[in-house]
Amino acid sequence: MAELELVDLVANRTMSPEIAATLQAAAQQSRSLLVVAIPRGAGKSTVTNATLAHVPEGTALHTLLNHPG
């Protein structure tokens, strides 16, 4: 399955255009971002990956994942 982009999340009404624009701007400006949601499978990775697609090339990224064991 292909990765979803912010525009896809807006098109399928998963997020508003305003939120997508805010996330895109934050990524382009190399702002910090924390994505949190419950339950598992809520779309955290999808939103994170769609947002990270807008980070300028060469920007250092640091991620923290918590996988319950």
N, C-alpha and C positions, 0 to 999 in steps of 0.2 A: 504494500500500500504506500502510495506517495505521501510525503509529509505535507501537512496542511500549512497554508500561509495565513497571515492575518486577514487578508482579503477573503479567503475561504471561510474563516470563522465569522466574518461579518455577513457574507452571502448566505450562510446556513443559519444565521440568526443566533449563533452561539455567543457572540459579543457585539456590542454596539460599535458603530463607526467611531464614536468619540473615544472609547476605551482603546480600540485598535490604533487610533492616531496617537494617543498618549503613550502607548507601549512602543510604537515605532519611533516617536521622538525621543523617548528615554534611551532606547537602544542606540540611535544615531548620535546622541550626545554622550554616550558612554556613562550613563547614569547607573546607579546600583538598582537592582531589582530583586524582590523576594516574591516568590509565587507559593502560596499556601492554599490548600483546600482539603476538605474532607467530604466524602469518603475516598478510598482508593479508586482509581479509574475516573476521577472527576475532570481530568484534562490538564493537569499541571504540566506534564511533559510536553503536551501538544502546544500549549500557550507559550511555554518557555522556548521551545524550538522555533516556533513561528516568530517570536520576538527576536531571538538571537540571529535570525537571518538578516536583520537590519543593523547589526553591530558593524562598525567600520572594520575593514580588513586590517589585521595586525594588532587588534585590540586584545589585551590579555583577558582571558576568561577564567573565573574560578567558580566551580559548582560544588554544591553539597547536596548529596542525596541521602535520604533516610529510608532504607528498606527494612521493614519489620522482619525479624527473623523468627 
